[in-house]
Amino acid sequence: MKKPLLTDCHIHALAFDSKKSEKYGNIIHKSFKNDVSHWYIARNHNLNFRDPDFNEKYISNLNTEIEKSQTVGKGIIFGLDGVYDDKGNLDKNRTDFMITNDYVFDAIQKKKYLKFGASINPMRKDALDELEKSVDRKASLVKVLPNTQGFAPDDKKYKKFYRSIVKHKIPLLIHSGYEFALKPIDQSYGNPDRYKMALDEGVEIIGAHGCATGLMFVELYKKTILELIEKYPNFYMDVSALSVITRTGIVPFLRKHEEILPRLLFGTDFPIPAFIYTFYFSLGLKKFREIKKINNYFDQYAKIMNELGLLPHKPPIVFK
């Protein structure tokens, strides 16, 4: 019998412009749909953006893939909130991609292996109400991407939002490093040094992607990571997308510092592919061939992380 050992805390929802998607307020800019990398990702999961049933197939296939996994028992899936103006209103002209919480919550109903994650830009005027709504829906975490959502994580005006997150005991997953898949507003917002105010408020923060800078092998945050690990017991990181070449540079650093390992959470960044070739020389030919034969996405990525010594067998956070 399958044992649900791990929860994948970093899975993205995708939804394209079917009428079912539009009614939820999802936004998909034409340039996003035409991006070659996004087409590659869809094809990698045997999907076609032009398929009118793309949305349903994406969720169904994801649920089935986790069901078949031998290492992952649940996956937390979230959308992406939009860009808001200074008055807290949605700025559709600057929002290239938006998947609403309402859409994600409804899409995963009756999907046994998927858990709801919320995306809430604290700039929105109803951010606290949206958080309460998400808590009522038993959200496992809140995900933000400051670079593209256009907010500074260390701005004092978000203290009330952070305090509400602490009150509800819900972790905050924050994109770390530079962002290129979506149009950035300010790349400095991805610097984990800017998490300190929220950490001081008691927020459990998960820095995505091992807090890699995302600039090939230029890693700018090593000192900051060690400072956060030492000072804040409520600071964690996930291992999502570490096989992507732009983030691979942080892996030797994570492996080197034993004090980091107990703070790691499992995440994949699905549907981003698990790039096995990135670690060909680290794994060696025998292990490489062994992993290449694994035909389950989650088992394959978990095996890569395990061989690198970065698989959290005892995750530091138990998600609702």
Backbone torsions as a table, in degrees:
resi	resn	phi	psi	omega
1	MET	NA	136.0	-176.8
2	LYS	-68.0	133.4	177.1
3	LYS	-103.0	121.8	179.7
4	PRO	-76.2	84.8	-172.7
5	LEU	-75.5	-40.2	-172.4
6	LEU	-124.7	153.9	169.0
7	THR	-111.6	126.2	174.5
8	ASP	-81.6	112.8	-174.1
9	CYS	-90.8	7.1	-172.8
10	HIS	-142.6	82.4	178.4
11	ILE	-127.9	133.3	-178.3
12	HIS	-97.4	138.8	170.9
13	ALA	-82.3	145.5	172.1
14	LEU	-124.8	139.5	178.0
15	ALA	-152.2	125.0	-178.4
16	PHE	-110.0	175.8	-157.6
17	ASP	-75.4	57.2	168.2
18	SER	-82.9	165.1	179.6
19	LYS	-62.4	-33.3	178.6
20	LYS	-64.1	-36.5	-179.7
21	SER	-73.8	-42.8	-176.2
22	GLU	-62.0	-34.7	-176.5
23	LYS	-66.5	-18.7	178.1
24	TYR	-88.5	-4.5	-179.4
25	GLY	88.0	15.9	177.0
26	ASN	-68.2	147.2	-179.5
27	ILE	-126.7	125.2	176.3
28	ILE	-132.4	104.5	-178.9
29	HIS	-67.3	148.1	-177.6
30	LYS	-56.4	-39.4	-178.6
31	SER	-64.1	-32.1	178.2
32	PHE	-68.2	-43.8	-178.9
33	LYS	-66.4	-27.8	-177.5
34	ASN	-91.3	-2.0	-178.5
35	ASP	-66.7	128.9	-176.5
36	VAL	-60.2	-38.9	-177.6
37	SER	-63.9	-34.3	-179.8
38	HIS	-72.5	-35.2	175.1
39	TRP	-65.4	-39.5	178.9
40	TYR	-61.6	-43.9	180.0
41	ILE	-61.6	-44.0	179.5
42	ALA	-61.6	-47.0	-179.6
43	ARG	-63.4	-34.2	179.6
44	ASN	-63.1	-25.2	178.1
45	HIS	-106.8	21.4	176.7
46	ASN	56.9	41.7	179.0
47	LEU	-125.7	159.3	179.7
48	ASN	-130.6	125.8	-178.8
49	PHE	-58.4	-26.5	-177.3
50	ARG	-81.3	-9.3	179.3
51	ASP	-67.6	122.5	-179.4
52	PRO	-63.0	-18.2	178.4
53	ASP	-103.0	19.4	-177.1
54	PHE	-53.5	-49.1	-175.3
55	ASN	-56.6	-50.0	-177.2
56	GLU	-66.7	-39.9	-179.5
57	LYS	-66.2	-38.3	-179.6
58	TYR	-60.0	-49.5	-178.9
59	ILE	-66.6	-42.9	-178.7
60	SER	-64.5	-44.9	179.6
61	ASN	-63.6	-39.5	178.8
62	LEU	-62.5	-47.3	179.8
63	ASN	-59.9	-41.9	-179.9
64	THR	-66.8	-39.4	-179.4
65	GLU	-62.9	-39.5	177.4
66	ILE	-70.5	-39.2	178.5
67	GLU	-57.4	-37.6	-177.9
68	LYS	-83.0	-13.0	-177.1
69	SER	-68.0	144.6	177.3
70	GLN	-95.6	-6.2	-176.3
71	THR	-122.7	-22.6	-178.0
72	VAL	-115.1	129.1	-178.1
73	GLY	-104.7	-27.7	-179.9
74	LYS	-142.1	155.1	176.1
75	GLY	-133.3	133.1	177.5
76	ILE	-93.7	118.3	-176.5
77	ILE	-112.5	138.3	-179.0
78	PHE	-140.9	159.6	175.8
79	GLY	-94.3	-147.3	178.8
80	LEU	-146.4	121.2	178.0
81	ASP	-71.5	164.8	-175.3
82	GLY	-92.1	-166.4	177.4
83	VAL	-98.2	138.4	-177.7
84	TYR	-122.8	151.1	179.4
85	ASP	-85.4	-177.6	-175.8
86	ASP	-64.5	-17.9	178.7
87	LYS	-94.7	0.9	177.3
88	GLY	86.5	13.5	179.2
89	ASN	-95.5	146.7	179.4
90	LEU	-61.3	129.0	178.5
91	ASP	-102.2	93.5	-176.3
92	LYS	-67.2	-26.4	-179.1
93	ASN	-69.9	-24.3	-179.1
94	ARG	-108.2	2.8	179.1
95	THR	-101.3	107.3	-179.8
96	ASP	-83.9	-30.5	-174.6
97	PHE	-148.4	126.4	-179.6
98	MET	-148.1	126.7	174.2
99	ILE	-121.3	115.7	-171.8
100	THR	-76.9	157.1	176.6
101	ASN	-62.8	-36.7	179.0
102	ASP	-59.6	-42.9	-179.8
103	TYR	-63.0	-49.9	-176.9
104	VAL	-61.1	-45.7	-178.5
105	PHE	-59.4	-46.8	-179.8
106	ASP	-68.5	-36.6	-175.8
107	ALA	-65.2	-29.5	-174.9
108	ILE	-98.2	5.1	176.2
109	GLN	-60.5	136.7	-178.7
110	LYS	69.6	13.3	174.2
111	LYS	-101.5	101.9	-169.1
112	LYS	-59.0	-30.8	-170.8
113	TYR	-103.3	7.5	-179.4
114	LEU	-115.3	135.4	178.5
115	LYS	-114.2	147.4	-175.7
116	PHE	-80.1	128.9	170.7
117	GLY	-119.6	142.6	-178.1
118	ALA	-103.3	149.3	171.0
119	SER	-118.8	118.9	-175.8
120	ILE	-134.0	111.7	174.0
121	ASN	-75.2	118.3	-177.1
122	PRO	-64.8	-8.8	177.2
123	MET	-74.1	-23.1	-176.2
124	ARG	-65.8	142.4	-174.2
125	LYS	-67.7	-20.6	178.4
126	ASP	-107.9	28.8	-175.6
127	ALA	-58.1	-42.7	-179.0
128	LEU	-67.6	-38.4	177.4
129	ASP	-65.8	-40.9	179.3
130	GLU	-65.5	-35.0	176.7
131	LEU	-65.6	-45.2	178.3
132	GLU	-60.0	-42.7	178.9
133	LYS	-62.0	-41.5	-179.6
134	SER	-68.0	-38.0	177.4
135	VAL	-63.7	-42.0	177.2
136	ASP	-61.0	-29.0	178.2
137	ARG	-86.3	6.9	178.2
138	LYS	63.1	43.5	176.0
139	ALA	-61.1	136.7	-179.1
140	SER	-81.5	-25.4	178.6
141	LEU	-163.4	171.3	172.1
142	VAL	-117.3	132.6	180.0
143	LYS	-113.8	135.0	175.2
144	VAL	-131.7	152.2	176.2
145	LEU	-130.1	82.1	-172.6
146	PRO	-55.0	-36.9	-177.0
147	ASN	-55.0	-45.4	-176.5
148	THR	-96.7	-21.8	178.2
149	GLN	-85.6	-9.4	169.2
150	GLY	75.5	33.4	176.5
151	PHE	-129.3	145.5	178.2
152	ALA	-86.5	118.4	-176.4
153	PRO	-59.7	-22.3	-177.3
154	ASP	-99.9	14.2	176.8
155	ASP	-74.1	128.0	-174.6
156	LYS	-62.4	-21.3	-178.5
157	LYS	-70.1	-7.8	178.7
158	TYR	-98.8	6.8	-178.8
159	LYS	-59.3	-40.2	-179.1
160	LYS	-62.3	-39.4	178.0
161	PHE	-63.4	-45.7	-180.0
162	TYR	-63.6	-41.2	-179.4
163	ARG	-64.9	-33.9	177.2
164	SER	-68.5	-37.3	176.4
165	ILE	-62.0	-42.4	178.5
166	VAL	-63.5	-43.5	-179.4
167	LYS	-57.3	-39.4	-177.8
168	HIS	-88.6	-1.1	176.9
169	LYS	54.8	50.7	179.6
170	ILE	-120.0	129.6	-178.6
171	PRO	-69.5	155.0	178.2
172	LEU	-116.0	114.5	177.4
173	LEU	-93.1	119.2	-176.4
174	ILE	-117.0	131.3	173.4
175	HIS	-60.8	133.0	178.0
176	SER	-113.7	145.9	177.3
177	GLY	86.0	-169.7	-179.2
178	TYR	-76.5	155.9	180.0
179	GLU	-126.9	129.4	-179.0
180	PHE	-125.9	-17.7	-179.4
181	ALA	-68.1	-30.4	177.0
182	LEU	-122.4	158.8	-176.7
183	LYS	-67.7	117.8	-179.7
184	PRO	-80.2	149.7	173.4
185	ILE	-99.8	-41.7	177.2
186	ASP	-152.6	111.2	-176.7
187	GLN	-69.4	-21.6	-179.9
188	SER	-67.0	-17.8	179.6
189	TYR	-69.5	-12.5	178.7
190	GLY	-90.7	4.9	179.8
191	ASN	-77.6	119.9	-177.8
192	PRO	-62.9	-14.6	175.5
193	ASP	-61.9	-22.9	-178.2
194	ARG	-83.6	3.5	177.9
195	TYR	-85.6	-10.4	-168.4
196	LYS	-60.7	-38.9	-179.1
197	MET	-62.3	-45.5	179.3
198	ALA	-66.2	-38.7	177.7
199	LEU	-64.0	-39.9	176.9
200	ASP	-62.0	-29.3	178.1
201	GLU	-78.5	-9.1	177.8
202	GLY	100.5	7.3	179.7
203	VAL	-67.6	135.0	171.0
204	GLU	-80.3	107.8	-176.2
205	ILE	-105.2	133.2	174.1
206	ILE	-111.3	110.6	176.4
207	GLY	-79.0	119.5	-175.8
208	ALA	-71.0	154.7	171.7
209	HIS	61.6	32.5	179.2
210	GLY	61.7	20.1	-176.9
211	CYS	56.5	33.0	174.4
212	ALA	-68.4	147.0	179.6
213	THR	-68.5	-33.8	-179.0
214	GLY	86.6	20.5	-179.1
215	LEU	-119.5	60.8	-176.8
216	MET	57.4	-116.7	-176.2
217	PHE	-107.0	20.5	175.6
218	VAL	-95.6	101.8	-177.9
219	GLU	-106.2	112.7	-172.3
220	LEU	-97.7	-10.8	-168.7
221	TYR	-110.9	13.6	-175.4
222	LYS	-58.6	-48.6	-179.8
223	LYS	-61.8	-42.2	-179.8
224	THR	-63.3	-41.9	179.5
225	ILE	-57.8	-47.9	-178.8
226	LEU	-64.3	-37.2	177.9
227	GLU	-64.7	-42.9	-179.3
228	LEU	-67.8	-39.7	178.4
229	ILE	-62.2	-41.7	-177.1
230	GLU	-71.6	-40.2	-172.6
231	LYS	-89.0	-33.1	-170.6
232	TYR	-118.9	109.5	175.3
233	PRO	-70.5	-10.3	179.3
234	ASN	-98.0	17.1	177.4
235	PHE	-107.5	129.9	-179.0
236	TYR	-135.7	172.7	174.9
237	MET	-140.3	151.8	170.6
238	ASP	-106.0	167.0	-175.8
239	VAL	-105.2	23.0	-176.2
240	SER	-66.7	142.0	173.1
241	ALA	58.8	25.9	179.7
242	LEU	-77.4	-6.7	175.2
243	SER	-90.4	-4.7	174.7
244	VAL	-74.0	131.0	-171.1
245	ILE	-55.2	-32.2	-178.9
246	THR	-71.4	-14.8	-178.3
247	ARG	-116.9	-2.9	-176.7
248	THR	-62.4	-26.8	-176.0
249	GLY	-60.3	-21.9	-178.6
250	ILE	-82.1	-16.3	-174.0
251	VAL	-59.8	-49.4	178.9
252	PRO	-58.3	-35.4	178.7
253	PHE	-65.8	-46.2	179.9
254	LEU	-62.3	-39.7	-178.7
255	ARG	-69.6	-30.4	-175.1
256	LYS	-72.9	-35.7	-172.3
257	HIS	-99.9	104.4	-176.7
258	GLU	-62.9	-27.3	-179.5
259	GLU	-68.4	-17.2	179.5
260	ILE	-80.9	-36.8	-170.9
261	LEU	-54.3	-41.3	179.4
262	PRO	-68.6	-8.8	-179.0
263	ARG	-99.8	4.7	-175.7
264	LEU	-89.5	141.0	175.5
265	LEU	-118.5	151.2	-179.9
266	PHE	-82.3	132.1	174.5
267	GLY	-156.8	153.7	-176.2
268	THR	-114.7	-31.4	-170.0
269	ASP	75.5	25.5	175.5
270	PHE	-48.4	133.8	15.6
271	PRO	-95.1	15.8	176.1
272	ILE	-58.0	128.6	-177.4
273	PRO	-61.3	153.2	172.6
274	ALA	-87.1	101.0	-175.0
275	PHE	-81.7	100.7	-176.3
276	ILE	-70.9	-36.7	-174.0
277	TYR	-63.3	-21.6	179.8
278	THR	-57.4	-35.4	-175.4
279	PHE	-109.4	27.4	-177.5
280	TYR	-55.1	-48.2	-176.4
281	PHE	-76.2	-30.4	178.3
282	SER	-70.7	-37.2	-176.7
283	LEU	-83.3	-33.1	-174.5
284	GLY	86.6	158.4	-172.8
285	LEU	-60.6	-43.4	-176.9
286	LYS	-62.2	-50.5	-179.3
287	LYS	-67.2	-37.4	178.9
288	PHE	-58.7	-48.2	180.0
289	ARG	-64.3	-37.8	179.6
290	GLU	-63.3	-45.6	-178.5
291	ILE	-70.2	-36.7	-178.7
292	LYS	-61.7	-27.4	-179.0
293	LYS	-78.4	-15.5	-179.1
294	ILE	-71.4	123.1	-174.0
295	ASN	-102.0	10.1	175.0
296	ASN	-107.7	125.8	-175.3
297	TYR	-53.8	-49.0	-174.1
298	PHE	-71.5	-38.5	177.0
299	ASP	-66.0	-37.3	-179.6
300	GLN	-65.4	-46.9	-179.4
301	TYR	-67.6	-39.7	178.4
302	ALA	-62.6	-38.0	179.1
303	LYS	-65.9	-40.6	177.2
304	ILE	-60.1	-49.3	-179.0
305	MET	-63.7	-36.3	179.5
306	ASN	-65.1	-44.2	179.8
307	GLU	-65.4	-27.1	178.3
308	LEU	-86.3	-5.1	-179.3
309	GLY	80.0	21.1	-175.9
310	LEU	-116.0	13.8	179.2
311	LEU	-89.2	119.3	-177.5
312	PRO	-80.1	96.4	-178.5
313	HIS	-70.5	-26.6	174.9
314	LYS	-123.8	83.1	-176.5
315	PRO	-56.9	138.7	-178.3
316	PRO	-73.7	-13.5	177.4
317	ILE	-124.8	131.3	173.1
318	VAL	-102.5	113.9	-175.0
319	PHE	-78.7	147.5	177.2
320	LYS	-65.3	NA	NA
